Amino acid sequence: MTEIYGVTGMPMAGKTTVAEALEDEGFAVLDMGDVVRTEMEKRGKDVSDTGEFVSGLREENGMDAIARLSTPYLEEIIGEKKKVVITGMRGWNEKERFEDETGEEIEVIAVWASREERKRRREQRQRDEDIEGDGFHERDLREIQQGVGKLMALSDHIIKNDTVTLREFEEKVKDLARS
């Protein structure tokens, strides 16, 4: 049986940091955002605005559209590793799609950080999609509409990430994986 964690949270909450901490514990990482950017490049789309692309795919193919795109990558990883972390899950439909396609159970880790802390991180990160994409509030609303809140509410674990040091946060994640 494969051990799979799905990581969700609002933008800049710390999803990538969770994945990196789990990678240190031997987990392979599937970043759904990387899958989206790869697909956009294949289609000749500008990768600076993933939000519009993702929303379009979900409108056209359902709320699990990104999970469908990501499933072949996940299956390839499962064939090689028995510990996997999926970052960037946005909704319950994606969790169900992954579980249906792989026959594996996914434990969801929700990462929470305050709005103020996430805004500060966005200013520091300066990723193209942060600068050229939707405004902070509009992006938050889009994430909520796509199901992040429900997935966080139904998660198996929640980790608060705004009052601890990076090292303390990483240790929380590693402790979770070891339990």
TORKOL-4160 file (C-alpha; in steps of 0.2 Angstrom, whole numbers, padded with zeros to 4 digits, m for minus):
179
<pt num="1" X="0000" Y="0000" Z="0000"/>
<pt num="2" X="0006" Y="0017" Z="m0004"/>
<pt num="3" X="0006" Y="0031" Z="0008"/>
<pt num="4" X="m0001" Y="0047" Z="0000"/>
<pt num="5" X="m0004" Y="0064" Z="0007"/>
<pt num="6" X="m0013" Y="0078" Z="m0002"/>
<pt num="7" X="m0009" Y="0096" Z="0003"/>
<pt num="8" X="m0021" Y="0110" Z="0002"/>
<pt num="9" X="m0022" Y="0128" Z="0008"/>
<pt num="10" X="m0025" Y="0145" Z="0002"/>
<pt num="11" X="m0011" Y="0153" Z="m0008"/>
<pt num="12" X="0005" Y="0156" Z="0001"/>
<pt num="13" X="0000" Y="0146" Z="0016"/>
<pt num="14" X="0015" Y="0135" Z="0015"/>
<pt num="15" X="0009" Y="0120" Z="0004"/>
<pt num="16" X="0026" Y="0119" Z="m0005"/>
<pt num="17" X="0035" Y="0120" Z="0012"/>
<pt num="18" X="0025" Y="0105" Z="0018"/>
<pt num="19" X="0030" Y="0095" Z="0002"/>
<pt num="20" X="0048" Y="0099" Z="0004"/>
<pt num="21" X="0048" Y="0094" Z="0022"/>
<pt num="22" X="0040" Y="0077" Z="0017"/>
<pt num="23" X="0052" Y="0075" Z="0003"/>
<pt num="24" X="0066" Y="0076" Z="0016"/>
<pt num="25" X="0056" Y="0061" Z="0024"/>
<pt num="26" X="0057" Y="0051" Z="0008"/>
<pt num="27" X="0041" Y="0056" Z="m0001"/>
<pt num="28" X="0040" Y="0059" Z="m0020"/>
<pt num="29" X="0032" Y="0076" Z="m0024"/>
<pt num="30" X="0018" Y="0079" Z="m0037"/>
<pt num="31" X="0015" Y="0097" Z="m0038"/>
<pt num="32" X="m0002" Y="0100" Z="m0047"/>
<pt num="33" X="0004" Y="0118" Z="m0051"/>
<pt num="34" X="0018" Y="0111" Z="m0061"/>
<pt num="35" X="0006" Y="0099" Z="m0070"/>
<pt num="36" X="m0004" Y="0114" Z="m0075"/>
<pt num="37" X="0011" Y="0125" Z="m0081"/>
<pt num="38" X="0017" Y="0110" Z="m0091"/>
<pt num="39" X="0000" Y="0108" Z="m0099"/>
<pt num="40" X="m0001" Y="0127" Z="m0103"/>
<pt num="41" X="0016" Y="0126" Z="m0111"/>
<pt num="42" X="0011" Y="0111" Z="m0122"/>
<pt num="43" X="m0004" Y="0122" Z="m0127"/>
<pt num="44" X="0006" Y="0137" Z="m0131"/>
<pt num="45" X="m0002" Y="0147" Z="m0116"/>
<pt num="46" X="0006" Y="0161" Z="m0106"/>
<pt num="47" X="0010" Y="0152" Z="m0089"/>
<pt num="48" X="0009" Y="0169" Z="m0080"/>
<pt num="49" X="m0010" Y="0167" Z="m0078"/>
<pt num="50" X="m0013" Y="0150" Z="m0072"/>
<pt num="51" X="m0030" Y="0155" Z="m0064"/>
<pt num="52" X="m0039" Y="0158" Z="m0080"/>
<pt num="53" X="m0033" Y="0142" Z="m0088"/>
<pt num="54" X="m0038" Y="0132" Z="m0073"/>
<pt num="55" X="m0055" Y="0140" Z="m0071"/>
<pt num="56" X="m0058" Y="0136" Z="m0090"/>
<pt num="57" X="m0053" Y="0118" Z="m0088"/>
<pt num="58" X="m0064" Y="0116" Z="m0073"/>
<pt num="59" X="m0079" Y="0124" Z="m0082"/>
<pt num="60" X="m0076" Y="0113" Z="m0097"/>
<pt num="61" X="m0072" Y="0097" Z="m0088"/>
<pt num="62" X="m0078" Y="0098" Z="m0070"/>
<pt num="63" X="m0070" Y="0102" Z="m0054"/>
<pt num="64" X="m0058" Y="0087" Z="m0055"/>
<pt num="65" X="m0051" Y="0092" Z="m0071"/>
<pt num="66" X="m0034" Y="0096" Z="m0064"/>
<pt num="67" X="m0033" Y="0079" Z="m0055"/>
<pt num="68" X="m0037" Y="0071" Z="m0071"/>
<pt num="69" X="m0022" Y="0080" Z="m0079"/>
<pt num="70" X="m0012" Y="0075" Z="m0064"/>
<pt num="71" X="m0017" Y="0057" Z="m0063"/>
<pt num="72" X="m0005" Y="0050" Z="m0076"/>
<pt num="73" X="0010" Y="0058" Z="m0066"/>
<pt num="74" X="0004" Y="0051" Z="m0050"/>
<pt num="75" X="0002" Y="0034" Z="m0056"/>
<pt num="76" X="0020" Y="0035" Z="m0063"/>
<pt num="77" X="0026" Y="0040" Z="m0046"/>
<pt num="78" X="0016" Y="0027" Z="m0037"/>
<pt num="79" X="0025" Y="0014" Z="m0048"/>
<pt num="80" X="0042" Y="0020" Z="m0042"/>
<pt num="81" X="0039" Y="0026" Z="m0024"/>
<pt num="82" X="0028" Y="0020" Z="m0010"/>
<pt num="83" X="0027" Y="0037" Z="m0001"/>
<pt num="84" X="0019" Y="0052" Z="m0011"/>
<pt num="85" X="0014" Y="0070" Z="m0007"/>
<pt num="86" X="0002" Y="0079" Z="m0019"/>
<pt num="87" X="0003" Y="0098" Z="m0017"/>
<pt num="88" X="m0010" Y="0110" Z="m0023"/>
<pt num="89" X="m0026" Y="0100" Z="m0021"/>
<pt num="90" X="m0040" Y="0112" Z="m0022"/>
<pt num="91" X="m0056" Y="0102" Z="m0019"/>
<pt num="92" X="m0064" Y="0086" Z="m0013"/>
<pt num="93" X="m0068" Y="0081" Z="m0031"/>
<pt num="94" X="m0049" Y="0080" Z="m0034"/>
<pt num="95" X="m0046" Y="0069" Z="m0019"/>
<pt num="96" X="m0060" Y="0058" Z="m0024"/>
<pt num="97" X="m0053" Y="0057" Z="m0042"/>
<pt num="98" X="m0036" Y="0052" Z="m0036"/>
<pt num="99" X="m0043" Y="0039" Z="m0025"/>
<pt num="100" X="m0054" Y="0032" Z="m0038"/>
<pt num="101" X="m0040" Y="0031" Z="m0051"/>
<pt num="102" X="m0027" Y="0024" Z="m0040"/>
<pt num="103" X="m0037" Y="0014" Z="m0028"/>
<pt num="104" X="m0026" Y="0022" Z="m0014"/>
<pt num="105" X="m0033" Y="0032" Z="0001"/>
<pt num="106" X="m0026" Y="0050" Z="0002"/>
<pt num="107" X="m0024" Y="0059" Z="0019"/>
<pt num="108" X="m0027" Y="0077" Z="0017"/>
<pt num="109" X="m0016" Y="0090" Z="0026"/>
<pt num="110" X="m0023" Y="0107" Z="0027"/>
<pt num="111" X="m0011" Y="0122" Z="0029"/>
<pt num="112" X="m0017" Y="0137" Z="0037"/>
<pt num="113" X="m0010" Y="0154" Z="0038"/>
<pt num="114" X="m0018" Y="0171" Z="0041"/>
<pt num="115" X="m0023" Y="0183" Z="0027"/>
<pt num="116" X="m0010" Y="0196" Z="0033"/>
<pt num="117" X="0004" Y="0183" Z="0034"/>
<pt num="118" X="0000" Y="0176" Z="0016"/>
<pt num="119" X="0000" Y="0194" Z="0009"/>
<pt num="120" X="0017" Y="0197" Z="0016"/>
<pt num="121" X="0023" Y="0180" Z="0008"/>
<pt num="122" X="0016" Y="0185" Z="m0008"/>
<pt num="123" X="0025" Y="0201" Z="m0009"/>
<pt num="124" X="0041" Y="0192" Z="m0004"/>
<pt num="125" X="0039" Y="0178" Z="m0017"/>
<pt num="126" X="0036" Y="0188" Z="m0032"/>
<pt num="127" X="0031" Y="0174" Z="m0044"/>
<pt num="128" X="0025" Y="0179" Z="m0061"/>
<pt num="129" X="0007" Y="0173" Z="m0057"/>
<pt num="130" X="0007" Y="0184" Z="m0041"/>
<pt num="131" X="0012" Y="0199" Z="m0050"/>
<pt num="132" X="0003" Y="0198" Z="m0066"/>
<pt num="133" X="m0012" Y="0187" Z="m0061"/>
<pt num="134" X="m0027" Y="0191" Z="m0051"/>
<pt num="135" X="m0027" Y="0203" Z="m0036"/>
<pt num="136" X="m0024" Y="0195" Z="m0019"/>
<pt num="137" X="m0043" Y="0196" Z="m0014"/>
<pt num="138" X="m0049" Y="0190" Z="m0031"/>
<pt num="139" X="m0037" Y="0175" Z="m0030"/>
<pt num="140" X="m0043" Y="0170" Z="m0013"/>
<pt num="141" X="m0061" Y="0171" Z="m0019"/>
<pt num="142" X="m0057" Y="0160" Z="m0034"/>
<pt num="143" X="m0049" Y="0147" Z="m0023"/>
<pt num="144" X="m0064" Y="0146" Z="m0011"/>
<pt num="145" X="m0075" Y="0144" Z="m0026"/>
<pt num="146" X="m0065" Y="0130" Z="m0032"/>
<pt num="147" X="m0067" Y="0121" Z="m0016"/>
<pt num="148" X="m0052" Y="0124" Z="m0005"/>
<pt num="149" X="m0062" Y="0128" Z="0010"/>
<pt num="150" X="m0072" Y="0112" Z="0009"/>
<pt num="151" X="m0056" Y="0102" Z="0007"/>
<pt num="152" X="m0048" Y="0111" Z="0022"/>
<pt num="153" X="m0064" Y="0108" Z="0033"/>
<pt num="154" X="m0064" Y="0090" Z="0029"/>
<pt num="155" X="m0045" Y="0087" Z="0030"/>
<pt num="156" X="m0037" Y="0074" Z="0041"/>
<pt num="157" X="m0024" Y="0085" Z="0048"/>
<pt num="158" X="m0023" Y="0104" Z="0049"/>
<pt num="159" X="m0006" Y="0113" Z="0052"/>
<pt num="160" X="m0006" Y="0131" Z="0057"/>
<pt num="161" X="0009" Y="0141" Z="0049"/>
<pt num="162" X="0010" Y="0159" Z="0054"/>
<pt num="163" X="0016" Y="0159" Z="0072"/>
<pt num="164" X="0031" Y="0147" Z="0071"/>
<pt num="165" X="0048" Y="0148" Z="0063"/>
<pt num="166" X="0051" Y="0139" Z="0047"/>
<pt num="167" X="0061" Y="0125" Z="0056"/>
<pt num="168" X="0047" Y="0123" Z="0069"/>
<pt num="169" X="0034" Y="0122" Z="0055"/>
<pt num="170" X="0045" Y="0109" Z="0045"/>
<pt num="171" X="0047" Y="0098" Z="0061"/>
<pt num="172" X="0028" Y="0099" Z="0064"/>
<pt num="173" X="0026" Y="0091" Z="0046"/>
<pt num="174" X="0039" Y="0078" Z="0049"/>
<pt num="175" X="0032" Y="0073" Z="0065"/>
<pt num="176" X="0015" Y="0071" Z="0056"/>
<pt num="177" X="0023" Y="0060" Z="0043"/>
<pt num="178" X="0032" Y="0049" Z="0056"/>
<pt num="179" X="0016" Y="0046" Z="0067"/>
